[in-house]
């Protein structure tokens, strides 16, 4: 059975398809996540890790998170690499897994 579609209906379907494609492209374009920087300031790094800047200072002073000081001592700027921040989180996850395994055995 062949369905005959009047020209007006076919034109409406084509227009609807165009509108949907435009809407899809607008949504796809607006939903792109901007790239993350490779280096963070102290405040940005603390926000990235969802911790206070003081906690970040404590972790970096103890050597748990690497940092780079740039410039003169009093006017130095501290930067953190994203790979180091992610490494710290991964290390914490590994520790948590190991502790859970030990608790499960006892």
C-alpha positions in Angstrom: 0.0 0.0 0.0 1.5 3.3 -1.1 0.8 6.4 1.0 0.3 9.6 -0.8 1.4 12.6 1.2 -0.1 16.0 0.1 2.6 18.6 -0.8 1.6 20.8 2.1 2.2 17.9 4.6 5.5 17.1 2.9 6.6 20.7 3.1 5.6 20.8 6.8 7.6 17.7 7.5 10.6 19.1 5.8 10.4 22.4 7.7 10.0 20.5 11.0 13.1 18.4 10.1 15.1 21.7 9.5 13.9 23.2 12.8 14.9 20.1 14.7 18.3 20.0 13.1 18.8 23.7 14.0 17.8 23.1 17.6 20.0 20.0 17.9 23.0 21.9 16.6 22.3 24.8 18.9 22.2 22.4 21.9 25.3 20.5 20.8 27.2 23.8 20.4 26.2 25.2 23.8 26.8 22.0 25.7 30.5 21.8 25.0 32.6 21.8 28.1 35.5 24.3 27.9 38.9 22.7 28.3 40.5 22.5 31.7 43.8 24.4 32.2 46.9 22.3 32.8 48.1 24.6 35.6 46.1 26.1 38.5 46.7 28.8 41.0 46.4 28.0 44.7 42.7 29.0 44.8 41.9 27.2 41.5 43.6 24.0 42.7 41.8 24.1 46.0 38.5 24.6 44.2 39.3 21.8 41.7 40.0 19.4 44.6 37.0 20.8 46.6 39.0 21.6 49.6 40.1 24.7 51.4 43.3 26.5 50.3 44.7 25.8 53.8 44.3 22.1 53.4 46.0 22.3 50.0 48.8 24.2 51.6 49.2 21.6 54.2 49.3 18.8 51.6 51.8 20.6 49.4 54.0 21.5 52.4 54.1 17.8 53.4 55.0 16.8 49.9 51.7 14.9 49.1 50.9 17.3 46.3 53.6 18.9 44.1 53.7 22.6 43.5 56.0 25.0 41.6 57.0 28.4 43.0 57.7 31.0 40.4 59.4 34.3 41.1 61.0 36.0 44.1 60.3 34.6 47.5 58.0 37.3 48.7 56.3 37.8 45.4 56.3 34.2 44.2 53.4 32.7 42.5 52.5 29.1 43.3 51.2 26.8 40.5 49.8 23.3 40.6 49.8 20.9 37.7 46.5 19.3 37.0 48.2 15.9 36.5 49.6 16.2 40.0 46.2 17.1 41.5 44.6 14.1 39.7 47.5 11.9 40.8 46.8 12.8 44.4 43.1 11.9 44.1 44.0 8.6 42.4 46.4 7.9 45.2 43.7 8.5 47.8 41.4 6.2 46.0 44.0 3.5 45.9 44.5 3.9 49.7 40.8 3.7 50.3 40.6 0.5 48.3 43.5 -1.0 50.2 42.0 -0.1 53.5 38.6 -1.6 52.5 40.3 -4.8 51.5 42.2 -5.0 54.9 39.0 -4.3 56.8 37.2 -7.0 54.8 39.8 -9.6 55.8 39.7 -8.9 59.5 
